Amino acid sequence: MTNPYQVYQTQQVTTATPPELTLQLYQGAVRFLKQAIKAHQEKNWTVVNERLQRVQEIYSELLVTLRPEYEISQSLAQLYDFLIRHVREANVKKDVKKMEEALELTVELRNTWEQAMANLKEGQGSP
């Protein structure tokens, strides 16, 4: 039997625009970082490891989708690279402070991206 939630998720990804996909990646990274922090509090090291690996995969995906013709891509590449290394180190050392720092940066990136998408929509609606 098909899981309706999985069908919904698949439709969300397959019908999303590139900006929406980027937002979904940021949202996933935030969710997995929060889960890793919670698992750390519960000393569930397996879940911490799994969630932090997912976050690294998300940032790796964001890194490879950057378009070098845009000036901001260089800065984002450096930031994504930093976050990948930071999360990897948080995982190896089980350092919740590093997880929280990564979460803070990721939330900021997500919020900035949401604002940029809102500004773009407003701009398209005006003459």
N, CA, C and O atoms as a Tinker XYZ file with bonds, in Angstrom:
   508  protein
     1  N      0.845000   -1.196000    0.000000    73     2
     2  CA     0.000000    0.000000    0.000000    64     1     3
     3  C      0.885000    1.253000    0.000000    63     2     4     5
     4  O      1.900000    1.300000    0.696000    81     3
     5  N      0.508000    2.236000   -0.760000    73     3     6
     6  CA     1.278000    3.465000   -0.880000    64     5     7
     7  C      0.998000    4.384000    0.299000    63     6     8     9
     8  O     -0.147000    4.570000    0.713000    81     7
     9  N      2.075000    4.952000    0.827000    73     7    10
    10  CA     1.974000    5.894000    1.929000    64     9    11
    11  C      1.584000    7.258000    1.357000    63    10    12    13
    12  O      2.338000    7.822000    0.563000    81    11
    13  N      0.411000    7.807000    1.745000    73    11    14
    14  CA    -0.029000    9.093000    1.172000    64    13    15
    15  C      0.955000   10.234000    1.445000    63    14    16    17
    16  O      1.102000   11.142000    0.626000    81    15
    17  N      1.625000   10.183000    2.594000    73    15    18
    18  CA     2.596000   11.227000    2.919000    64    17    19
    19  C      3.762000   11.182000    1.940000    63    18    20    21
    20  O      4.227000   12.224000    1.479000    81    19
    21  N      4.242000    9.969000    1.617000    73    19    22
    22  CA     5.341000    9.836000    0.659000    64    21    23
    23  C      4.924000   10.318000   -0.730000    63    22    24    25
    24  O      5.711000   10.954000   -1.430000    81    23
    25  N      3.702000   10.018000   -1.123000    73    23    26
    26  CA     3.186000   10.488000   -2.415000    64    25    27
    27  C      3.182000   12.013000   -2.433000    63    26    28    29
    28  O      3.612000   12.628000   -3.410000    81    27
    29  N      2.691000   12.627000   -1.343000    73    27    30
    30  CA     2.664000   14.085000   -1.225000    64    29    31
    31  C      4.071000   14.664000   -1.314000    63    30    32    33
    32  O      4.306000   15.630000   -2.039000    81    31
    33  N      5.016000   14.063000   -0.564000    73    31    34
    34  CA     6.398000   14.547000   -0.581000    64    33    35
    35  C      6.991000   14.449000   -1.986000    63    34    36    37
    36  O      7.650000   15.380000   -2.447000    81    35
    37  N      6.764000   13.350000   -2.653000    73    35    38
    38  CA     7.285000   13.160000   -4.008000    64    37    39
    39  C      6.716000   14.218000   -4.944000    63    38    40    41
    40  O      7.444000   14.776000   -5.765000    81    39
    41  N      5.428000   14.497000   -4.827000    73    39    42
    42  CA     4.794000   15.519000   -5.672000    64    41    43
    43  C      5.369000   16.902000   -5.361000    63    42    44    45
    44  O      5.569000   17.712000   -6.266000    81    43
    45  N      5.636000   17.169000   -4.079000    73    43    46
    46  CA     6.219000   18.454000   -3.693000    64    45    47
    47  C      7.569000   18.659000   -4.370000    63    46    48    49
    48  O      7.868000   19.756000   -4.842000    81    47
    49  N      8.375000   17.621000   -4.420000    73    47    50
    50  CA     9.712000   17.731000   -4.998000    64    49    51
    51  C      9.642000   17.793000   -6.518000    63    50    52    53
    52  O     10.331000   18.606000   -7.133000    81    51
    53  N      8.823000   16.950000   -7.130000    73    51    54
    54  CA     8.803000   16.883000   -8.593000    64    53    55
    55  C      8.117000   18.082000   -9.241000    63    54    56    57
    56  O      8.341000   18.356000  -10.420000    81    55
    57  N      7.286000   18.799000   -8.487000    73    55    58
    58  CA     6.605000   19.961000   -9.068000    64    57    59
    59  C      7.205000   21.287000   -8.608000    63    58    60    61
    60  O      6.731000   22.349000   -9.011000    81    59
    61  N      8.227000   21.241000   -7.780000    73    59    62
    62  CA     8.821000   22.468000   -7.237000    64    61    63
    63  C      9.738000   23.141000   -8.253000    63    62    64    65
    64  O     10.386000   22.484000   -9.069000    81    63
    65  N      9.774000   24.455000   -8.179000    73    63    66
    66  CA    10.706000   25.233000   -8.990000    64    65    67
    67  C     12.089000   25.140000   -8.335000    63    66    68    69
    68  O     12.183000   24.748000   -7.172000    81    67
    69  N     13.157000   25.489000   -9.049000    73    67    70
    70  CA    14.486000   25.462000   -8.411000    64    69    71
    71  C     14.568000   26.277000   -7.114000    63    70    72    73
    72  O     15.164000   25.800000   -6.148000    81    71
    73  N     13.993000   27.491000   -7.052000    73    71    74
    74  CA    14.042000   28.209000   -5.768000    64    73    75
    75  C     13.293000   27.462000   -4.656000    63    74    76    77
    76  O     13.729000   27.459000   -3.505000    81    75
    77  N     12.170000   26.833000   -5.005000    73    75    78
    78  CA    11.418000   26.073000   -4.004000    64    77    79
    79  C     12.203000   24.845000   -3.543000    63    78    80    81
    80  O     12.153000   24.480000   -2.368000    81    79
    81  N     12.924000   24.214000   -4.458000    73    79    82
    82  CA    13.758000   23.067000   -4.083000    64    81    83
    83  C     14.861000   23.490000   -3.117000    63    82    84    85
    84  O     15.157000   22.786000   -2.151000    81    83
    85  N     15.459000   24.637000   -3.385000    73    83    86
    86  CA    16.493000   25.151000   -2.487000    64    85    87
    87  C     15.910000   25.394000   -1.100000    63    86    88    89
    88  O     16.528000   25.054000   -0.092000    81    87
    89  N     14.726000   25.979000   -1.054000    73    87    90
    90  CA    14.064000   26.218000    0.226000    64    89    91
    91  C     13.792000   24.893000    0.937000    63    90    92    93
    92  O     13.987000   24.790000    2.148000    81    91
    93  N     13.345000   23.886000    0.197000    73    91    94
    94  CA    13.089000   22.573000    0.799000    64    93    95
    95  C     14.376000   21.969000    1.361000    63    94    96    97
    96  O     14.349000   21.319000    2.406000    81    95
    97  N     15.488000   22.176000    0.682000    73    95    98
    98  CA    16.769000   21.677000    1.190000    64    97    99
    99  C     17.138000   22.375000    2.500000    63    98   100   101
   100  O     17.555000   21.727000    3.460000    81    99
   101  N     16.981000   23.699000    2.532000    73    99   102
   102  CA    17.253000   24.426000    3.782000    64   101   103
   103  C     16.345000   23.931000    4.904000    63   102   104   105
   104  O     16.799000   23.709000    6.026000    81   103
   105  N     15.060000   23.760000    4.594000    73   103   106
   106  CA    14.118000   23.291000    5.610000    64   105   107
   107  C     14.503000   21.899000    6.114000    63   106   108   109
   108  O     14.399000   21.617000    7.307000    81   107
   109  N     14.945000   21.038000    5.209000    73   107   110
   110  CA    15.384000   19.708000    5.608000    64   109   111
   111  C     16.599000   19.774000    6.512000    63   110   112   113
   112  O     16.675000   19.058000    7.511000    81   111
   113  N     17.553000   20.632000    6.167000    73   111   114
   114  CA    18.761000   20.766000    6.992000    64   113   115
   115  C     18.396000   21.255000    8.392000    63   114   116   117
   116  O     18.942000   20.763000    9.380000    81   115
   117  N     17.483000   22.216000    8.487000    73   115   118
   118  CA    17.037000   22.714000    9.794000    64   117   119
   119  C     16.392000   21.578000   10.591000    63   118   120   121
   120  O     16.698000   21.375000   11.766000    81   119
   121  N     15.504000   20.851000    9.936000    73   119   122
   122  CA    14.803000   19.745000   10.610000    64   121   123
   123  C     15.797000   18.691000   11.121000    63   122   124   125
   124  O     15.700000   18.251000   12.267000    81   123
   125  N     16.749000   18.290000   10.271000    73   123   126
   126  CA    17.712000   17.258000   10.666000    64   125   127
   127  C     18.654000   17.754000   11.764000    63   126   128   129
   128  O     19.032000   16.980000   12.644000    81   127
   129  N     19.034000   19.019000   11.724000    73   127   130
   130  CA    19.885000   19.560000   12.794000    64   129   131
   131  C     19.140000   19.559000   14.129000    63   130   132   133
   132  O     19.714000   19.216000   15.162000    81   131
   133  N     17.869000   19.943000   14.106000    73   131   134
   134  CA    17.072000   19.923000   15.340000    64   133   135
   135  C     16.949000   18.499000   15.865000    63   134   136   137
   136  O     17.033000   18.269000   17.071000    81   135
   137  N     16.749000   17.542000   14.957000    73   135   138
   138  CA    16.640000   16.140000   15.368000    64   137   139
   139  C     17.963000   15.640000   15.944000    63   138   140   141
   140  O     17.973000   14.876000   16.909000    81   139
   141  N     19.073000   16.069000   15.357000    73   139   142
   142  CA    20.389000   15.659000   15.860000    64   141   143
   143  C     20.628000   16.216000   17.263000    63   142   144   145
   144  O     21.151000   15.519000   18.133000    81   143
   145  N     20.245000   17.468000   17.476000    73   143   146
   146  CA    20.411000   18.087000   18.796000    64   145   147
   147  C     19.560000   17.358000   19.833000    63   146   148   149
   148  O     20.022000   17.086000   20.941000    81   147
   149  N     18.335000   17.047000   19.478000    73   147   150
   150  CA    17.452000   16.296000   20.390000    64   149   151
   151  C     18.038000   14.916000   20.676000    63   150   152   153
   152  O     18.053000   14.476000   21.826000    81   151
   153  N     18.513000   14.238000   19.651000    73   151   154
   154  CA    19.105000   12.907000   19.826000    64   153   155
   155  C     20.361000   12.993000   20.702000    63   154   156   157
   156  O     20.641000   12.086000   21.485000    81   155
   157  N     21.112000   14.091000   20.562000    73   155   158
   158  CA    22.305000   14.287000   21.397000    64   157   159
   159  C     21.894000   14.374000   22.868000    63   158   160   161
   160  O     22.529000   13.776000   23.737000    81   159
   161  N     20.832000   15.122000   23.134000    73   159   162
   162  CA    20.342000   15.251000   24.510000    64   161   163
   163  C     19.941000   13.888000   25.078000    63   162   164   165
   164  O     20.076000   13.633000   26.274000    81   163
   165  N     19.442000   13.016000   24.187000    73   163   166
   166  CA    19.015000   11.670000   24.597000    64   165   167
   167  C     20.162000   10.660000   24.522000    63   166   168   169
   168  O     19.981000    9.478000   24.816000    81   167
   169  N     21.338000   11.137000   24.125000    73   167   170
   170  CA    22.531000   10.294000   23.960000    64   169   171
   171  C     22.288000    9.136000   22.986000    63   170   172   173
   172  O     22.781000    8.023000   23.171000    81   171
   173  N     21.511000    9.441000   21.946000    73   171   174
   174  CA    21.242000    8.456000   20.891000    64   173   175
   175  C     22.218000    8.747000   19.743000    63   174   176   177
   176  O     21.880000    9.438000   18.782000    81   175
   177  N     23.424000    8.207000   19.865000    73   175   178
   178  CA    24.512000    8.555000   18.953000    64   177   179
   179  C     24.258000    8.077000   17.526000    63   178   180   181
   180  O     24.743000    8.691000   16.576000    81   179
   181  N     23.511000    6.999000   17.365000    73   179   182
   182  CA    23.195000    6.506000   16.021000    64   181   183
   183  C     22.357000    7.534000   15.266000    63   182   184   185
   184  O     22.628000    7.832000   14.102000    81   183
   185  N     21.344000    8.068000   15.931000    73   183   186
   186  CA    20.479000    9.076000   15.295000    64   185   187
   187  C     21.261000   10.363000   15.051000    63   186   188   189
   188  O     21.113000   10.987000   14.000000    81   187
   189  N     22.089000   10.764000   16.010000    73   187   190
   190  CA    22.916000   11.966000   15.819000    64   189   191
   191  C     23.733000   11.811000   14.535000    63   190   192   193
   192  O     23.744000   12.700000   13.684000    81   191
   193  N     24.412000   10.681000   14.409000    73   191   194
   194  CA    25.248000   10.423000   13.237000    64   193   195
   195  C     24.427000   10.448000   11.941000    63   194   196   197
   196  O     24.819000   11.091000   10.968000    81   195
   197  N     23.304000    9.755000   11.934000    73   195   198
   198  CA    22.467000    9.695000   10.720000    64   197   199
   199  C     21.980000   11.085000   10.314000    63   198   200   201
   200  O     22.055000   11.456000    9.142000    81   199
   201  N     21.487000   11.845000   11.277000    73   199   202
   202  CA    20.932000   13.167000   10.954000    64   201   203
   203  C     22.025000   14.126000   10.477000    63   202   204   205
   204  O     21.821000   14.886000    9.530000    81   203
   205  N     23.173000   14.087000   11.130000    73   203   206
   206  CA    24.246000   14.995000   10.726000    64   205   207
   207  C     24.806000   14.602000    9.354000    63   206   208   209
   208  O     25.231000   15.472000    8.594000    81   207
   209  N     24.811000   13.327000    9.033000    73   207   210
   210  CA    25.220000   12.921000    7.682000    64   209   211
   211  C     24.234000   13.438000    6.645000    63   210   212   213
   212  O     24.634000   13.846000    5.555000    81   211
   213  N     22.947000   13.423000    6.978000    73   211   214
   214  CA    21.937000   13.963000    6.056000    64   213   215
   215  C     22.165000   15.458000    5.821000    63   214   216   217
   216  O     22.051000   15.945000    4.696000    81   215
   217  N     22.488000   16.173000    6.894000    73   215   218
   218  CA    22.756000   17.616000    6.771000    64   217   219
   219  C     23.956000   17.840000    5.849000    63   218   220   221
   220  O     23.924000   18.724000    4.993000    81   219
   221  N     25.009000   17.048000    6.020000    73   219   222
   222  CA    26.184000   17.173000    5.146000    64   221   223
   223  C     25.806000   16.905000    3.693000    63   222   224   225
   224  O     26.283000   17.592000    2.790000    81   223
   225  N     24.954000   15.913000    3.465000    73   223   226
   226  CA    24.504000   15.604000    2.104000    64   225   227
   227  C     23.717000   16.764000    1.504000    63   226   228   229
   228  O     23.869000   17.084000    0.325000    81   227
   229  N     22.878000   17.390000    2.321000    73   227   230
   230  CA    22.102000   18.538000    1.843000    64   229   231
   231  C     23.031000   19.671000    1.440000    63   230   232   233
   232  O     22.861000   20.265000    0.375000    81   231
   233  N     24.013000   19.975000    2.284000    73   231   234
   234  CA    24.934000   21.068000    1.943000    64   233   235
   235  C     25.806000   20.717000    0.743000    63   234   236   237
   236  O     26.172000   21.597000   -0.037000    81   235
   237  N     26.136000   19.449000    0.591000    73   235   238
   238  CA    26.882000   19.031000   -0.603000    64   237   239
   239  C     26.027000   19.239000   -1.854000    63   238   240   241
   240  O     26.528000   19.672000   -2.892000    81   239
   241  N     24.749000   18.929000   -1.747000    73   239   242
   242  CA    23.826000   19.135000   -2.876000    64   241   243
   243  C     23.698000   20.625000   -3.192000    63   242   244   245
   244  O     23.738000   21.017000   -4.358000    81   243
   245  N     23.547000   21.446000   -2.170000    73   243   246
   246  CA    23.465000   22.891000   -2.392000    64   245   247
   247  C     24.748000   23.404000   -3.045000    63   246   248   249
   248  O     24.700000   24.288000   -3.901000    81   247
   249  N     25.872000   22.860000   -2.650000    73   247   250
   250  CA    27.170000   23.265000   -3.189000    64   249   251
   251  C     27.269000   22.958000   -4.686000    63   250   252   253
   252  O     27.708000   23.808000   -5.461000    81   251
   253  N     26.870000   21.768000   -5.093000    73   251   254
   254  CA    27.008000   21.396000   -6.511000    64   253   255
   255  C     25.977000   22.073000   -7.401000    63   254   256   257
   256  O     26.145000   22.105000   -8.620000    81   255
   257  N     24.911000   22.615000   -6.815000    73   255   258
   258  CA    23.901000   23.276000   -7.649000    64   257   259
   259  C     24.161000   24.775000   -7.816000    63   258   260   261
   260  O     23.415000   25.460000   -8.516000    81   259
   261  N     25.217000   25.286000   -7.175000    73   259   262
   262  CA    25.535000   26.711000   -7.342000    64   261   263
   263  C     25.895000   27.002000   -8.795000    63   262   264   265
   264  O     26.504000   26.185000   -9.486000    81   263
   265  N     25.499000   28.183000   -9.229000    73   263   266
   266  CA    25.804000   28.589000  -10.605000    64   265   267
   267  C     26.907000   29.634000  -10.564000    63   266   268   269
   268  O     26.697000   30.741000  -10.067000    81   267
   269  N     28.087000   29.288000  -11.086000    73   267   270
   270  CA    29.260000   30.161000  -10.955000    64   269   271
   271  C     29.107000   31.529000  -11.626000    63   270   272   273
   272  O     29.856000   32.457000  -11.323000    81   271
   273  N     28.144000   31.652000  -12.529000    73   271   274
   274  CA    27.984000   32.959000  -13.189000    64   273   275
   275  C     27.409000   34.024000  -12.258000    63   274   276   277
   276  O     27.423000   35.210000  -12.588000    81   275
   277  N     26.908000   33.610000  -11.106000    73   275   278
   278  CA    26.396000   34.577000  -10.144000    64   277   279
   279  C     27.469000   34.875000   -9.102000    63   278   280   281
   280  O     28.109000   33.969000   -8.568000    81   279
   281  N     27.651000   36.178000   -8.822000    73   279   282
   282  CA    28.686000   36.616000   -7.893000    64   281   283
   283  C     28.555000   35.964000   -6.519000    63   282   284   285
   284  O     29.556000   35.591000   -5.908000    81   283
   285  N     27.334000   35.829000   -6.040000    73   283   286
   286  CA    27.112000   35.318000   -4.689000    64   285   287
   287  C     27.498000   33.840000   -4.560000    63   286   288   289
   288  O     27.687000   33.348000   -3.448000    81   287
   289  N     27.612000   33.149000   -5.659000    73   287   290
   290  CA    27.927000   31.717000   -5.614000    64   289   291
   291  C     29.245000   31.434000   -4.906000    63   290   292   293
   292  O     29.358000   30.448000   -4.178000    81   291
   293  N     30.237000   32.287000   -5.112000    73   291   294
   294  CA    31.542000   32.106000   -4.457000    64   293   295
   295  C     31.394000   32.159000   -2.934000    63   294   296   297
   296  O     31.932000   31.313000   -2.221000    81   295
   297  N     30.664000   33.154000   -2.451000    73   295   298
   298  CA    30.462000   33.288000   -1.005000    64   297   299
   299  C     29.653000   32.126000   -0.448000    63   298   300   301
   300  O     29.968000   31.595000    0.617000    81   299
   301  N     28.610000   31.734000   -1.173000    73   299   302
   302  CA    27.799000   30.602000   -0.723000    64   301   303
   303  C     28.610000   29.313000   -0.716000    63   302   304   305
   304  O     28.460000   28.489000    0.186000    81   303
   305  N     29.463000   29.136000   -1.708000    73   303   306
   306  CA    30.299000   27.931000   -1.769000    64   305   307
   307  C     31.187000   27.854000   -0.528000    63   306   308   309
   308  O     31.333000   26.792000    0.075000    81   307
   309  N     31.772000   28.980000   -0.158000    73   307   310
   310  CA    32.619000   29.005000    1.044000    64   309   311
   311  C     31.803000   28.707000    2.303000    63   310   312   313
   312  O     32.259000   27.990000    3.194000    81   311
   313  N     30.605000   29.257000    2.365000    73   311   314
   314  CA    29.740000   29.034000    3.527000    64   313   315
   315  C     29.289000   27.575000    3.603000    63   314   316   317
   316  O     29.316000   26.972000    4.676000    81   315
   317  N     28.877000   27.012000    2.476000    73   315   318
   318  CA    28.451000   25.604000    2.455000    64   317   319
   319  C     29.619000   24.695000    2.829000    63   318   320   321
   320  O     29.448000   23.737000    3.582000    81   319
   321  N     30.798000   24.997000    2.304000    73   319   322
   322  CA    31.977000   24.198000    2.622000    64   321   323
   323  C     32.264000   24.264000    4.128000    63   322   324   325
   324  O     32.555000   23.249000    4.760000    81   323
   325  N     32.178000   25.460000    4.682000    73   323   326
   326  CA    32.368000   25.627000    6.130000    64   325   327
   327  C     31.347000   24.798000    6.901000    63   326   328   329
   328  O     31.704000   24.104000    7.853000    81   327
   329  N     30.075000   24.867000    6.495000    73   327   330
   330  CA    29.033000   24.131000    7.209000    64   329   331
   331  C     29.237000   22.623000    7.112000    63   330   332   333
   332  O     29.008000   21.905000    8.085000    81   331
   333  N     29.660000   22.144000    5.965000    73   331   334
   334  CA    29.934000   20.705000    5.814000    64   333   335
   335  C     31.019000   20.289000    6.804000    63   334   336   337
   336  O     30.872000   19.296000    7.517000    81   335
   337  N     32.115000   21.062000    6.841000    73   335   338
   338  CA    33.222000   20.731000    7.757000    64   337   339
   339  C     32.797000   20.867000    9.220000    63   338   340   341
   340  O     33.170000   20.049000   10.061000    81   339
   341  N     32.018000   21.902000    9.512000    73   339   342
   342  CA    31.550000   22.169000   10.875000    64   341   343
   343  C     30.647000   21.036000   11.370000    63   342   344   345
   344  O     30.790000   20.570000   12.500000    81   343
   345  N     29.730000   20.605000   10.531000    73   343   346
   346  CA    28.808000   19.529000   10.899000    64   345   347
   347  C     29.562000   18.203000   11.013000    63   346   348   349
   348  O     29.277000   17.391000   11.894000    81   347
   349  N     30.518000   17.995000   10.121000    73   347   350
   350  CA    31.332000   16.766000   10.208000    64   349   351
   351  C     32.074000   16.726000   11.549000    63   350   352   353
   352  O     32.106000   15.694000   12.219000    81   351
   353  N     32.667000   17.857000   11.929000    73   351   354
   354  CA    33.390000   17.927000   13.193000    64   353   355
   355  C     32.438000   17.757000   14.378000    63   354   356   357
   356  O     32.775000   17.095000   15.360000    81   355
   357  N     31.255000   18.352000   14.284000    73   355   358
   358  CA    30.248000   18.190000   15.346000    64   357   359
   359  C     29.892000   16.723000   15.505000    63   358   360   361
   360  O     29.686000   16.241000   16.619000    81   359
   361  N     29.821000   16.020000   14.393000    73   359   362
   362  CA    29.469000   14.607000   14.425000    64   361   363
   363  C     30.588000   13.780000   15.047000    63   362   364   365
   364  O     30.339000   12.946000   15.918000    81   363
   365  N     31.808000   14.008000   14.603000    73   363   366
   366  CA    32.948000   13.241000   15.106000    64   365   367
   367  C     33.122000   13.449000   16.615000    63   366   368   369
   368  O     33.351000   12.499000   17.364000    81   367
   369  N     33.007000   14.712000   17.042000    73   367   370
   370  CA    33.251000   15.030000   18.452000    64   369   371
   371  C     31.975000   15.006000   19.300000    63   370   372   373
   372  O     32.026000   15.183000   20.517000    81   371
   373  N     30.830000   14.786000   18.640000    73   371   374
   374  CA    29.522000   14.830000   19.323000    64   373   375
   375  C     29.377000   16.151000   20.086000    63   374   376   377
   376  O     28.986000   16.186000   21.253000    81   375
   377  N     29.708000   17.232000   19.376000    73   375   378
   378  CA    29.752000   18.579000   19.939000    64   377   379
   379  C     28.429000   19.305000   19.647000    63   378   380   381
   380  O     28.204000   19.799000   18.542000    81   379
   381  N     27.576000   19.352000   20.650000    73   379   382
   382  CA    26.254000   19.956000   20.469000    64   381   383
   383  C     26.361000   21.459000   20.192000    63   382   384   385
   384  O     25.510000   22.014000   19.496000    81   383
   385  N     27.387000   22.122000   20.721000    73   383   386
   386  CA    27.557000   23.559000   20.462000    64   385   387
   387  C     27.750000   23.806000   18.965000    63   386   388   389
   388  O     27.185000   24.753000   18.417000    81   387
   389  N     28.538000   22.969000   18.304000    73   387   390
   390  CA    28.745000   23.110000   16.862000    64   389   391
   391  C     27.445000   22.828000   16.103000    63   390   392   393
   392  O     27.167000   23.471000   15.091000    81   391
   393  N     26.657000   21.879000   16.585000    73   391   394
   394  CA    25.360000   21.589000   15.960000    64   393   395
   395  C     24.455000   22.813000   16.060000    63   394   396   397
   396  O     23.779000   23.179000   15.098000    81   395
   397  N     24.450000   23.439000   17.235000    73   395   398
   398  CA    23.618000   24.627000   17.446000    64   397   399
   399  C     24.085000   25.791000   16.568000    63   398   400   401
   400  O     23.263000   26.539000   16.041000    81   399
   401  N     25.404000   25.944000   16.412000    73   399   402
   402  CA    25.935000   27.000000   15.536000    64   401   403
   403  C     25.518000   26.748000   14.091000    63   402   404   405
   404  O     25.123000   27.674000   13.382000    81   403
   405  N     25.607000   25.495000   13.660000    73   403   406
   406  CA    25.197000   25.150000   12.294000    64   405   407
   407  C     23.704000   25.409000   12.112000    63   406   408   409
   408  O     23.273000   25.895000   11.066000    81   407
   409  N     22.920000   25.080000   13.138000    73   407   410
   410  CA    21.475000   25.322000   13.068000    64   409   411
   411  C     21.194000   26.814000   12.933000    63   410   412   413
   412  O     20.370000   27.222000   12.114000    81   411
   413  N     21.871000   27.620000   13.730000    73   411   414
   414  CA    21.663000   29.076000   13.685000    64   413   415
   415  C     21.961000   29.625000   12.283000    63   414   416   417
   416  O     21.183000   30.407000   11.737000    81   415
   417  N     23.092000   29.207000   11.713000    73   415   418
   418  CA    23.450000   29.659000   10.359000    64   417   419
   419  C     22.445000   29.169000    9.317000    63   418   420   421
   420  O     22.084000   29.901000    8.396000    81   419
   421  N     22.005000   27.940000    9.474000    73   419   422
   422  CA    21.081000   27.354000    8.510000    64   421   423
   423  C     19.719000   28.039000    8.569000    63   422   424   425
   424  O     19.101000   28.288000    7.534000    81   423
   425  N     19.257000   28.342000    9.769000    73   423   426
   426  CA    17.991000   29.069000    9.924000    64   425   427
   427  C     18.108000   30.444000    9.267000    63   426   428   429
   428  O     17.185000   30.898000    8.591000    81   427
   429  N     19.241000   31.096000    9.469000    73   427   430
   430  CA    19.462000   32.412000    8.860000    64   429   431
   431  C     19.440000   32.322000    7.321000    63   430   432   433
   432  O     18.831000   33.153000    6.648000    81   431
   433  N     20.113000   31.301000    6.789000    73   431   434
   434  CA    20.106000   31.098000    5.333000    64   433   435
   435  C     18.691000   30.833000    4.824000    63   434   436   437
   436  O     18.268000   31.398000    3.815000    81   435
   437  N     17.969000   29.971000    5.531000    73   435   438
   438  CA    16.594000   29.650000    5.119000    64   437   439
   439  C     15.720000   30.905000    5.122000    63   438   440   441
   440  O     14.983000   31.162000    4.170000    81   439
   441  N     15.810000   31.682000    6.205000    73   439   442
   442  CA    14.986000   32.885000    6.319000    64   441   443
   443  C     15.331000   33.899000    5.231000    63   442   444   445
   444  O     14.447000   34.537000    4.660000    81   443
   445  N     16.615000   34.038000    4.953000    73   443   446
   446  CA    17.054000   34.950000    3.890000    64   445   447
   447  C     16.518000   34.480000    2.539000    63   446   448   449
   448  O     16.055000   35.284000    1.730000    81   447
   449  N     16.587000   33.173000    2.307000    73   447   450
   450  CA    16.090000   32.619000    1.045000    64   449   451
   451  C     14.584000   32.831000    0.908000    63   450   452   453
   452  O     14.098000   33.186000   -0.165000    81   451
   453  N     13.849000   32.613000    1.998000    73   451   454
   454  CA    12.396000   32.846000    1.975000    64   453   455
   455  C     12.086000   34.304000    1.647000    63   454   456   457
   456  O     11.174000   34.594000    0.873000    81   455
   457  N     12.856000   35.222000    2.246000    73   455   458
   458  CA    12.645000   36.648000    1.993000    64   457   459
   459  C     12.958000   36.989000    0.540000    63   458   460   461
   460  O     12.237000   37.764000   -0.089000    81   459
   461  N     14.031000   36.412000    0.009000    73   459   462
   462  CA    14.389000   36.658000   -1.391000    64   461   463
   463  C     13.286000   36.149000   -2.316000    63   462   464   465
   464  O     12.943000   36.806000   -3.299000    81   463
   465  N     12.734000   34.980000   -2.002000    73   463   466
   466  CA    11.641000   34.441000   -2.822000    64   465   467
   467  C     10.413000   35.349000   -2.752000    63   466   468   469
   468  O      9.754000   35.579000   -3.766000    81   467
   469  N     10.102000   35.866000   -1.558000    73   467   470
   470  CA     8.959000   36.769000   -1.390000    64   469   471
   471  C      9.194000   38.062000   -2.169000    63   470   472   473
   472  O      8.277000   38.572000   -2.814000    81   471
   473  N     10.408000   38.591000   -2.114000    73   471   474
   474  CA    10.734000   39.814000   -2.852000    64   473   475
   475  C     10.615000   39.588000   -4.348000    63   474   476   477
   476  O     10.131000   40.458000   -5.072000    81   475
   477  N     11.049000   38.435000   -4.813000    73   475   478
   478  CA    10.959000   38.106000   -6.233000    64   477   479
   479  C      9.498000   38.040000   -6.672000    63   478   480   481
   480  O      9.141000   38.556000   -7.731000    81   479
   481  N      8.660000   37.409000   -5.866000    73   479   482
   482  CA     7.230000   37.312000   -6.204000    64   481   483
   483  C      6.598000   38.694000   -6.259000    63   482   484   485
   484  O      5.809000   38.988000   -7.157000    81   483
   485  N      6.951000   39.549000   -5.285000    73   483   486
   486  CA     6.420000   40.916000   -5.280000    64   485   487
   487  C      6.851000   41.659000   -6.525000    63   486   488   489
   488  O      6.056000   42.380000   -7.128000    81   487
   489  N      8.093000   41.492000   -6.911000    73   487   490
   490  CA     8.647000   42.154000   -8.094000    64   489   491
   491  C      7.961000   41.708000   -9.368000    63   490   492   493
   492  O      7.793000   42.502000  -10.294000    81   491
   493  N      7.559000   40.435000   -9.428000    73   491   494
   494  CA     6.889000   39.925000  -10.620000    64   493   495
   495  C      5.465000   40.470000  -10.704000    63   494   496   497
   496  O      4.909000   40.610000  -11.793000    81   495
   497  N      4.887000   40.773000   -9.557000    73   495   498
   498  CA     3.507000   41.253000   -9.549000    64   497   499
   499  C      3.382000   42.729000   -9.894000    63   498   500   501
   500  O      2.285000   43.199000  -10.193000    81   499
   501  N      4.481000   43.467000   -9.859000    73   499   502
   502  CA     4.390000   44.899000  -10.134000    64   501   503
   503  C      4.689000   45.189000  -11.594000    63   502   504   505
   504  O      5.344000   44.390000  -12.264000    81   503
   505  N      4.224000   46.305000  -12.088000    73   503   506
   506  CA     4.433000   46.640000  -13.510000    64   505   507
   507  C      5.876000   46.937000  -13.843000    63   506   508
   508  O      6.196000   47.232000  -14.994000    81   507
